[in-house]
Amino acid sequence: MDESVGTLQFTTIGDIIKKHREQASLSITQLSNLSGVHKGVISKIELGDTKRPELRTIKAISHVLEIPYQKIVAHYIDVEKRVETLKELLLEAVQFANEPLVSKVAVKLLESPQEDTYNAIEQLYLLTKNLTETAFQLLLYKIIAQYARERGVPPYVAKSLLQIYLIERLDLKQMEDSFKAGEEILYYVDFLSQEEKIIYYFRMGLQAFAIKKYKQCIELCEAGLALETTETELKARAYLAMINSYYFLDNFDAVEKHLDVFEKFRYDFVTDATKTTRGIVKARLKKYDTAIPLLRRCLDEVSKDIKIHVVTELLDVYFQTEDMDSIAELLAREEEFLPDSPQTPYKHVSIGIYHQHKGNYMVRMGQLDAGMNSYVTSLQAYGTVNAEEEIVKCMADIFSYFSNNSKSMDLHFVDMIHQVYNNYIGKNRK
């Protein structure tokens, strides 16, 4: 048996301190002088007369005797019932990045006889919200959600599930899973505050758009819009996601109708997004005489953050109209529009579409190596956000080229694709 485990199971705090003091060849008086703790206090702790010594006392003694702090704290919480002390211990366990200890202290705090169940849950929830370590926030919210569910406290089931969702949705490779988990909150949504409901509906709406659940995006955004009476950036972005969802559902009348409302929001991205969307709609309706000049003007005027969406639409139009010269002109301006640090799934997919178009152009122009490099870059962008449908389409373009030209794929091209699969796609299916 591990010695440290045995020590925790079969000794008191006083036994641990006495053992380490004797190993250090210190008398109680000497330990008192070194730690600043009165020798009478040390004596009572060692004799077991003081069952729950002050945490600052234990810290001072442990420092002098070089007792691993996590070891003595793990034992200390078995006898500690004071909520404020447990909260202090929890914060220190987080600082030590000790997950088992964090879990143990959290449960001890929730079960404290000094607080009723609701107040204990509330205190742990508020403490967790103020943490900066996301991994431990996630751990504690899950503990709170389970405990609240078992004790029949639905407000904190709802609040904790919401916080879990808001953290997990940031993992771009697990968006389907986190969205599915977020849907459970619908059963508890009435227990959320007005502000929490708005955040929930809008964030879920944005994510629904990112994973192509366009009808759900519209429903969720409309639910948020019905509650939000003030103008916020989150509201504006949710409105834009709803408009884009109508676009992908080919409901262009709804797009135009909602653009008239959306363009009144007073945020920097709104004007650019409105102009770009109007141009993209014209292109989708094959009104190229109107769409091309409008999109080219957008490319010169809008911020770099939006340019990639303009470019992918223009490339699509140019391929349909067989305008290879304009495609070459656009590709030459690549540095002007490729995002430096894409943050959203939509942006990653747009980058993938751009490089897929570029690959199609390059192989068509006989530049096979450059084309394959572009295809690989496209697959990497898609793989970053698990865009499986786009991955399939890109692979289809690659194989179509070799098939249509009666060519066999060189081994180094196979190796390039295989490496992308292992690094981006295969990992996500394990």
C-alpha positions in Angstrom: 0.0 0.0 0.0 1.1 3.5 -0.8 2.6 5.1 2.4 0.8 8.4 1.8 -2.5 6.7 1.4 -2.0 4.7 4.5 -1.0 7.8 6.5 -4.2 9.5 5.5 -6.4 6.5 6.4 -5.0 5.6 9.8 -3.7 8.8 11.4 -4.9 12.1 12.6 -3.5 15.5 11.6 -1.8 15.5 15.0 -0.1 12.2 14.3 1.1 13.5 10.9 2.6 16.6 12.5 4.2 14.7 15.4 5.7 12.2 13.0 7.3 14.8 10.8 8.4 16.9 13.8 10.3 13.9 15.3 11.8 13.1 11.9 13.1 16.6 11.8 14.5 16.2 15.3 12.6 19.3 16.5 11.1 19.8 19.9 7.6 21.4 20.2 9.3 24.5 21.5 11.7 24.6 18.5 8.8 24.1 16.1 6.9 26.9 17.9 9.8 29.3 17.4 10.2 28.4 13.7 6.5 28.4 12.8 5.2 31.2 15.1 2.5 28.9 16.4 2.3 28.8 20.2 3.7 25.5 21.6 0.5 24.9 23.6 -1.5 25.0 20.3 1.0 22.5 18.7 0.8 20.2 21.7 -3.0 20.2 21.7 -3.0 19.4 17.9 -0.6 16.5 18.4 -2.6 15.1 21.4 -5.8 15.3 19.4 -7.4 17.8 21.8 -7.9 20.2 18.9 -9.9 18.4 16.3 -10.2 21.2 13.8 -7.2 23.5 14.0 -7.2 26.8 12.1 -6.1 26.4 8.5 -3.5 29.1 8.9 -2.0 27.2 11.8 -1.7 24.0 9.8 -0.1 26.0 6.9 2.5 27.5 9.2 3.4 24.1 10.7 3.4 22.3 7.4 5.7 24.8 5.9 8.4 24.4 8.6 8.1 20.6 8.6 8.0 20.4 4.8 4.9 18.3 4.9 3.4 18.1 1.4 0.6 20.6 1.7 -1.8 18.6 -0.5 -1.3 15.6 1.7 -2.3 17.3 4.9 -5.1 19.2 3.3 -6.6 16.0 2.0 -6.8 14.8 5.6 -7.8 18.2 7.0 -11.1 18.3 5.0 -12.3 15.1 6.6 -12.8 16.9 9.9 -13.6 20.4 8.6 -17.2 21.6 8.4 -16.8 25.4 8.3 -18.0 26.6 4.9 -15.6 29.6 4.6 -12.6 27.3 5.4 -13.8 24.7 2.9 -14.1 27.5 0.2 -10.5 28.5 1.0 -9.4 24.9 0.7 -11.2 24.5 -2.6 -9.4 27.5 -4.1 -6.0 26.1 -3.0 -6.8 22.7 -4.3 -7.6 24.4 -7.7 -4.2 26.2 -7.4 -2.5 22.9 -6.9 -4.4 21.5 -10.0 -5.4 18.5 -7.8 -8.6 17.3 -9.5 -9.5 14.5 -6.9 -8.9 16.9 -4.0 -11.1 19.6 -5.8 -13.9 17.1 -6.2 -13.6 16.0 -2.6 -13.7 19.5 -1.1 -16.6 20.5 -3.4 -18.7 17.6 -2.2 -17.8 18.3 1.4 -18.9 21.9 0.9 -22.2 20.9 -0.6 -22.9 18.5 2.3 -21.9 21.0 5.0 -24.3 20.9 7.9 -23.8 24.6 8.4 -25.8 25.5 5.2 -29.1 24.3 3.7 -28.8 22.5 0.4 -29.9 25.5 -1.7 -27.4 27.9 -0.1 -24.6 25.4 -0.3 -25.1 24.9 -4.0 -25.4 28.6 -4.6 -22.1 29.4 -2.7 -20.2 26.7 -4.7 -21.8 28.0 -8.0 -20.7 31.6 -7.3 -17.2 30.5 -6.3 -17.0 28.5 -9.5 -18.1 31.4 -11.7 -15.2 33.4 -10.4 -12.5 30.9 -11.2 -10.3 31.5 -14.2 -9.3 27.8 -14.7 -11.7 26.5 -17.3 -11.0 22.9 -16.7 -11.9 23.2 -13.0 -14.9 25.3 -13.7 -16.2 22.5 -15.9 -15.5 19.9 -13.3 -17.3 21.9 -10.6 -20.3 22.7 -12.7 -20.7 19.0 -13.4 -20.6 18.3 -9.7 -23.1 21.0 -9.0 -25.5 19.9 -11.8 -25.5 16.3 -10.6 -25.9 17.3 -6.9 -28.7 19.7 -7.7 -30.4 17.1 -9.8 -30.2 14.5 -7.0 -31.5 17.0 -4.4 -34.3 18.4 -6.6 -32.9 22.0 -7.0 -33.8 22.6 -10.7 -32.6 26.3 -10.9 -29.0 25.1 -10.3 -29.4 22.2 -12.6 -30.3 24.7 -15.3 -27.6 27.3 -14.4 -24.8 24.6 -14.2 -25.9 23.0 -17.5 -25.8 26.4 -19.2 -22.3 27.1 -17.9 -21.1 23.6 -19.0 -22.6 24.2 -22.4 -21.0 27.7 -22.8 -17.6 26.1 -22.1 -17.9 23.0 -24.2 -19.3 24.8 -27.2 -15.9 26.5 -27.6 -14.3 23.1 -28.7 -14.8 23.5 -32.5 -14.2 19.8 -33.0 -17.0 18.7 -30.7 -19.7 21.1 -31.9 -22.3 18.4 -32.7 -21.9 16.8 -29.2 -22.0 20.1 -27.3 -25.0 21.3 -29.2 -26.8 18.0 -28.4 -25.9 18.5 -24.7 -27.1 22.1 -24.9 -30.5 20.9 -26.1 -31.1 19.3 -22.6 -31.3 22.8 -21.2 -34.6 23.3 -23.0 -36.2 21.2 -20.3 -34.9 23.6 -17.6 -35.0 26.9 -19.5 -37.9 28.3 -17.3 -35.5 28.1 -14.3 -33.0 30.5 -16.0 -33.1 34.2 -15.5 -34.1 36.5 -18.4 -30.5 37.3 -19.2 -29.5 33.6 -19.1 -32.3 32.7 -21.4 -31.2 35.3 -23.9 -27.6 34.1 -23.8 -28.7 30.5 -24.1 -31.0 31.0 -27.1 -28.5 33.2 -29.0 -25.5 31.1 -28.4 -27.4 27.9 -29.3 -28.7 29.7 -32.4 -25.2 30.7 -33.5 -24.0 27.1 -33.0 -27.0 25.7 -34.8 -26.0 27.8 -37.8 -22.3 26.7 -37.6 -23.4 23.0 -37.8 -25.9 23.7 -40.5 -29.1 23.2 -38.5 -30.6 26.2 -40.1 -34.3 25.7 -39.1 -33.2 25.3 -35.5 -31.0 28.4 -35.8 -34.0 30.4 -36.8 -36.2 29.1 -34.1 -33.6 29.6 -31.4 -32.7 33.1 -32.5 -36.3 34.1 -32.7 -36.8 32.9 -29.1 -33.9 35.1 -28.1 -35.1 38.1 -30.1 -38.5 37.8 -28.4 -36.8 38.3 -25.0 -34.0 40.8 -25.8 -35.3 44.4 -25.8 -32.0 46.2 -25.9 -29.4 46.4 -28.7 -26.4 44.2 -28.1 -23.6 42.8 -30.3 -24.7 39.2 -29.4 -28.2 40.1 -30.6 -26.9 41.5 -33.9 -24.7 38.5 -34.5 -27.6 36.1 -33.8 -29.8 38.2 -36.2 -27.1 37.8 -38.9 -27.0 34.0 -38.3 -30.7 33.8 -38.7 -30.5 35.8 -42.0 -27.7 33.5 -43.2 -29.9 30.5 -42.3 -32.7 31.8 -44.4 -30.2 32.2 -47.2 -29.1 28.6 -47.1 -32.7 27.5 -47.0 -33.2 29.5 -50.2 -35.7 31.8 -48.6 -34.4 35.0 -50.2 -37.5 37.1 -49.5 -36.9 36.5 -45.7 -33.3 37.4 -46.2 -34.2 40.8 -47.7 -36.9 41.4 -45.2 -34.6 40.8 -42.2 -31.6 42.6 -43.7 -33.8 45.8 -43.6 -34.0 45.4 -39.8 -30.4 44.1 -39.4 -28.7 47.0 -41.1 -30.1 49.4 -38.4 -27.8 47.8 -35.7 -25.0 50.1 -34.8 -22.0 47.9 -34.9 -18.9 48.0 -37.2 -19.5 44.6 -38.8 -23.2 45.3 -39.7 -22.7 47.5 -42.7 -20.1 45.2 -44.3 -22.3 42.1 -43.6 -25.4 43.8 -45.1 -23.6 44.8 -48.3 -21.9 41.4 -48.7 -25.1 39.4 -48.0 -27.1 41.5 -50.6 -24.4 40.8 -53.2 -24.3 37.1 -52.4 -28.1 36.8 -52.7 -27.9 38.4 -56.2 -25.2 35.9 -57.1 -27.3 33.0 -55.8 -30.2 34.2 -58.0 -27.8 34.2 -60.9 -28.2 38.0 -61.4 -24.5 38.2 -62.3 -24.7 41.6 -64.0 -25.7 43.0 -60.6 -23.9 40.6 -58.3 -20.4 40.8 -59.7 -19.9 44.6 -59.5 -21.6 44.6 -56.1 -19.3 41.9 -54.7 -16.2 43.4 -56.3 -17.0 46.7 -54.6 -17.5 44.8 -51.3 -14.1 43.2 -51.7 -12.5 46.7 -51.8 -14.6 48.2 -49.1 -15.4 45.7 -46.4 -13.1 44.7 -43.5 -10.6 41.9 -44.0 -12.6 39.7 -41.5 -15.4 39.5 -44.1 -13.5 39.5 -47.4 -13.1 35.7 -47.4 -16.8 35.3 -47.8 -16.9 37.7 -50.7 -14.1 35.9 -52.4 -15.6 32.5 -52.2 -18.8 33.7 -53.7 -17.0 35.5 -56.5 -14.9 32.4 -57.3 -18.1 30.4 -57.5 -19.6 32.9 -59.9 -16.4 33.0 -62.0 -16.3 29.3 -62.3 -19.9 29.2 -63.4 -19.2 31.9 -66.0 -15.9 30.3 -67.0 -14.0 33.6 -66.3 -10.5 32.2 -65.6 -8.8 35.6 -65.9 -10.9 37.0 -63.0 -10.1 33.9 -60.9 -6.4 34.4 -61.5 -6.8 38.0 -60.5 -8.5 37.1 -57.3 -5.9 34.4 -56.4 -3.1 37.0 -56.8 -4.8 39.1 -54.1 -4.8 36.3 -51.5 -2.9 38.2 -48.8 -5.6 40.8 -48.8 -8.4 38.5 -47.7 -7.2 35.4 -46.0 -8.0 35.7 -42.2 -5.0 35.8 -39.9 -6.6 33.9 -37.0 -10.0 32.4 -37.8 -12.2 31.9 -34.8 -15.5 30.6 -36.0 -16.5 27.4 -37.8 -18.0 29.4 -40.6 -14.7 31.2 -41.2 -12.7 27.9 -41.2 -15.1 26.4 -43.8 -14.9 29.5 -45.9 -11.1 29.2 -45.9 -11.5 25.6 -46.9 -13.8 26.5 -49.8 -11.3 29.1 -51.0 -8.4 26.7 -51.1 -10.7 24.0 -52.8 -11.5 26.5 -55.5 -7.9 27.4 -55.8 -7.0 23.7 -56.1 -9.6 23.3 -58.9 -8.1 26.3 -60.7 -4.5 25.1 -60.4 -5.1 21.6 -61.6 -7.2 23.0 -64.5 -4.2 25.2 -65.4 -1.9 22.2 -65.4 -0.2 23.1 -62.0 -0.8 19.7 -60.3 1.6 20.1 -57.4 0.3 23.6 -56.5 -3.3 22.3 -56.9 -2.7 19.3 -54.6 -1.1 21.6 -52.0 -4.3 23.8 -52.1 -6.5 20.7 -51.8 -4.6 19.6 -48.7 -4.8 23.1 -47.2 -8.6 22.9 -47.8 -8.9 19.6 -46.1 -6.9 20.9 -43.1 -9.3 23.8 -42.8 -12.4 21.5 -43.0 -10.8 19.1 -40.6 -10.3 21.8 -37.9 -14.1 22.0 -37.5 -15.1 18.4 -38.5 -16.8 19.7 -41.7 -17.4 16.2 -43.0 -19.7 17.2 -45.9 -17.1 19.6 -47.2 -14.3 17.1 -46.8 -16.2 14.6 -48.9 -16.8 17.3 -51.6 -13.1 18.2 -51.7 -12.0 14.6 -51.9 -14.5 14.1 -54.8 -12.9 17.0 -56.6 -9.4 15.4 -56.2 -10.5 12.0 -57.4 -12.5 13.5 -60.3 -9.5 15.2 -61.6 -7.4 12.0 -61.7 -10.4 10.0 -63.1 -11.4 12.5 -65.8 -7.8 12.8 -67.0 -7.2 9.1 -66.8 -4.3 9.6 -64.5 -3.1 7.6 -61.5 -2.4 9.4 -58.3 1.3 9.6 -57.4 2.3 8.1 -54.0 3.4 11.4 -52.6 -0.1 12.8 -53.2 -1.5 9.8 -51.5 0.9 10.4 -48.5 -0.2 14.0 -48.3 -3.9 13.1 -48.1 -3.2 10.3 -45.7 -1.3 12.6 -43.3 -4.1 15.1 -43.3 -6.6 12.3 -42.6 -4.5 11.1 -39.6 -3.9 14.6 -38.2 -7.3 16.2 -38.6 -10.0 13.7 -39.6 -9.0 10.3 -38.2 -8.4 11.7 -34.7 -11.9 13.1 -34.5 -13.5 9.7 -35.3 -11.8 7.8 -32.6 
